[in-house]
Amino acid sequence: MARGLGQYIIIRALMIIPTILILYTLVFFFLRILPGNPVMAVVGTKNIPPEQLEHLMQMAGLDKPLYVQYFDYLKGVLHGDFGVTLAFPMGKPVWDYIAQRFPATLELALWAFTVSVLLGLLTGVIGATRKGTKTDTAMRVYSIIAYTLFIPWFGMMLQYLFGIHLHWLPTSGRLDPGVNLHTVTGLYVLDSIITGNWDALVSSVRHLILPALTLGIVLSGAYTRLVRNNMVDVLSQDFIRAYHARGVADRKVMWYALKNAFIPVVTLMGLQFAILLGGAVLTETTFSWPGMGTFLVDRIDYRDYNAIQGAVIFFAFFVGIISLIVDIVYALLDPRVKY
């Protein structure tokens, strides 16, 4: 088992490379099919001399043939260099932006992931244990509504209710104005605890609540349905009836059932976390959250090829690692899985 799992890990890790290469190739050529380029996006309608425009194109490396641009950037990525921004501010390393913005996206994703899993498990278990009742129907309706909610609309409704109408929670940003925080990891909640800055801790948690609820509630619907269906299936199996016949407490029986029903959920958790990282764009723009989502939107407006390519490649690598971890956890949870 250990040897087979080790070989599988190596193979899956190697598969990340062609996946990233294919994704990079698609992004590279799709970006250049679109009208405009970083230089023209910055210059706009300004009438500048042709020689100055040519100079800017040379600085951005856009005067080279496409295949040269393709392999030059790929060579840099293989050395850990994602290039520099081609639009304002021109010349800043893309990796600096990623290092600055990704912790904000990761923190939001972790909180939203926690909310979605807890809500999904709670509503799924309630529906399964009350199969065929009005409560079960209510949980299934919740899963459908949550899954079909449009994130920007739902986020703005929460902003209006809790931020504008009730004045309970902030509607944008990560910290209140005037609150200073020495960052260590870029995760504000963790940094606040590490540095003992309790004002920053309260402020960062309050700013996280609305965006995390927005994203978490929307994604919890899938967990509700999957947990409920798997729990119903497990509760109907012979070993559960055997537990009941032996007088095992209902609470323990529910725990054993949930443990067995949880195995397929692990796969969904990995996929959902990957979606959180990539799909946080809508939430971040709605709440003006300074993460990778808003960074990508800004760079797309500028047609900043290097920044967009770098962000996409970074996300692809991160999602590949998460997928690999999920497979390992799946094998550890279910002894029937062999690699």
N, C-alpha and C positions, 0 to 999 in steps of 0.2 A: 504493500500500500504506500509506504513512505517513498520507495524508489519510483513507483509509478506516478505518484503525486509530484515528486521532484522533476521528473521528465516532463510532465504536463505543464508545470510552472514555467520551465525553460521554453517550451514550445509556444505557450501563450504569450510569454514576454517577447519572444521574437516576432510573433504575429502583430504586435503593436507597431512595429517599424513599417511594414508595407501599408498598414491601415493609415498611419499618419502621412505617408508618402502620397497615397491616393487622394486623401483629403486635401493636402497641400496643393497638389496638382490642380484639382478642381477649383479650389479657391483662387489660386494664382491666375488661371485663365478666365474664370468668370469675372474677376475684378477688372481685367483688362478688356473684356468685351463691353462692359458698361461704358457709357460716354463720360468724357472728362478724365482728369488725372489729378494727383495731389497738387501740382503746381498751379493748374488752372483753377482748382477749387479755392486756393489761397488768393490768387491774383484777382479772380472774379472778372468783372467787366472793366477793370482798369486798363487803360491803354499804356502799355509799357513797350519800350523799344524791342525789336526782335532779338537783338544781341543779348539783352538782359534776360529775356525769356529763355533763350538757348542756354545761357549760363545757369539759370535755375534748373533747367532740365538736366544739365550735366551734373550739377550738385546732387540731384536726386537719383542719378543713375538711370534716368528714363530715356536717355539718348541711345542706350545700348540695344542690340537686338533682343527680342523676347527670350530666346533660348539662353542667352548670356545672363540676363537678369534672373531667369529661373534657376540656373545652376549656381550662380553666385550666391543667391540667398540660401539655397539648399546646403551649399558648402558651409556657410556661416552657421546654420542651424545645427549641423553635425558637430560644430565646435562650441555649441552653446551660445551662439550669437544670433539674436533675433533681429539684428539690424537697428537702424535709427529711424525716427519718425521723418516722414517725407513732407509733412504739412506742419503748420504752426503748432508748437514751436519746432522748427526743423532742426534735425541733428541730435535730438535727445534719444538715448538708448531705449528701445522698446521694452527691454527687460526691466528697466527702472520703473516704468509705468505698471508692468505686471506685478512686480514686487510690492508696489505701493497700493494697487487696487485689489489684487486677489484676496488678501486677508479680509477685506470688507465683504466680498462675495462669499467667501468660505464661512465667515461668522454667520451671515444671514442664512446660508444653506444649512448649517448645522442646527440652528434654532428652528427653522421651518421644517427640517427633516424630523426633529424631535416632536414637534407639534403634530405633524402628519401621522407619524407612527403611533403616538399615544392615542390620538383621536380615532385612528383607524382600528387599532386593537380594541379599544373600549367599545366602540359602536359595533364592531364585527362580533365580538364575544356576546354582547347584549342581544344582538339579533339572532345568533345561533342558539343561545340558551333559551330563547323565547320564540322558537320557530313556529310559524303559523299564526302568531298573535298580532295584535295591532302594533305592539312595540317592534316586532320584527319588520313589519311593513314600514313603520316610521324610519327605521335604520336603513332600509333599502332605498327609500325615497331620499333620505339624506345623502346617501352615496351618489345617487344620480345627480341631485342638485349640486353637490359640492364639486363633482367631476366636470360639470358643464358650466361652472361659473367663469365669467370672463375676468381675468385678473385685474386689468386696469379699472374696470367698472366697480368690481368688488372692493378694490383697494380705496377708490375714491369715496365709496359709501362709508367705509370704516373711518376714513379721514374726516368726513363730514360729521359723522355721529360722535366719535370719541375725541376728535381734535378740535373741530370748529364749534359744534353744538354744545358738547359737554365740557370741553377744555380739560380733558383728563390726560391726553397723551399727545406728544409732538407728532407732526405729520411729515417731517422730512429731516434729512441729515442723520448724523451718528451721535453727536454730542450737543448739549445746550451751549449757546454762545457764552463765553467767559469761563467755561470749564476747561482746564488744561489737563492733559494726560501725557505722561512719558510712555511712549510706545516701546514695547519689547518684541512682541510677536505680531502686532498689527490687529490682533483680536481684542477689541476694546474691553470686553467683559473680563477676559483673562488678564489683560494688562492692568486693569483696575485692581484686581485681586492681588496680583504680584506686587504692585507698587503700593498697595494699601490706600489707594485713592477712592474713598467710599462715595464722594460726590460724583466722580466720574462713573463709578459702578452703577449708581442709581440712574444717572442720566443715560448711559449707554443701554441699560436694560429697557428703560422707558421708550427709547427710540427704536429698539428692536421689536417691541411687542406687535405693533400694527403690521409692518411688512412680514414678520414671521407668521402671524396669524393668517394674513391674506394668502400667502403661498402655502402654508401648512394645511389650511382648511381645504383649499382647492385640491391638493394632492391626497388628502386623507380619504377621499371617496373611493379611490382604487383599493386602498387597504381594507376599508370596510367591507366591500364586496368579496374580496379574496379571502379575508379572515373568516367571514361569516360562512361562505360556501365550504371552505376547508374544515371548519369546526363542525358543521352539520355532517359532513362526510365522516369525520373521525368519530363523532359521538354515536354514529350508527354502527360502528364496527364491534366485533365480538369482544375484543379485550376491554372495551369500555363497559360492556354489559357484565363481563367477568368481575371487574372492579366493583360495580354496584352489588353484584351477588355476594361478594365477600364482605360487604359492609364498609368499604373504603369511603371516607368522608367525601362529600360532594366537592368540597373545595380542592381536595387533592386530585379527584377525577378530572375536574376542569383544568387543573394545571397540566396533567399528563396529556389531555386532549389538545390544549393550546400548544404545548411543546411539539407535538406531532404535526399540528396544523401550521406551525410556524415555519417549517422547512421551506415550502414554496414561497413564503413571504420574503425570505432572505434575498432571493433573486430579485424580486420586485423592489426591495429596499435599495439594492445596488443600482438598479436602473433608475429609480426615482431620484437618488442622490445625484446621479449624473445629469438627470433632467434639471434638477435644482440648480446646478452650476451653470448649465447652458441656458435654461429657461428663466433665470432670475432677471433677464433683461427687462421684461415687462414690469416686474415688481420694482426694480431699481429705478427705472424711469418714472414710475408713478410716485415713488416716495423720495425722489432725488437722492438715492442712496449711492454714495461714491464708490461703486465697485466696478467689476469688469464689464457689466452690462452697459452702464452709462458710458464707460470708456469706449466700448465698441461702437455705440451709437454715434458718439462724437467723431470717432475716426472714420466711420462710414460716410458721414457728412463731408469730411475732408478728402475722401477717396485715398486715405493713407494706407497704401498697399502693405507696407512692412508691418505696421501696427496691427492691421486686421489679420494678416497671415500669422504673425507671431502669437496673437491671442488665440486663434483657432487651433494652431499646432499645440499650444500649451494645454488648452482644454482637452484636445484629443488624447494627449499623453496622460493627463490626469484621469480621464474617463477610462482609459485602457487599464491603468493601474487599479482603479476601483473595481472594474469587472474581474480582474484577476483575483483580487482579495475576496470578492463575493464567491467565486468558484471554490477557493480554498476553504472558506467558512462553510459552504454548503457541504463539502466532503467531510468536514469535521463533525457537523451536526447529524448527517445521515450516513451511518456506517455502510449502507447498501450501495452508496456511490463509490465506484471504482474508477481509477484513472490509469 
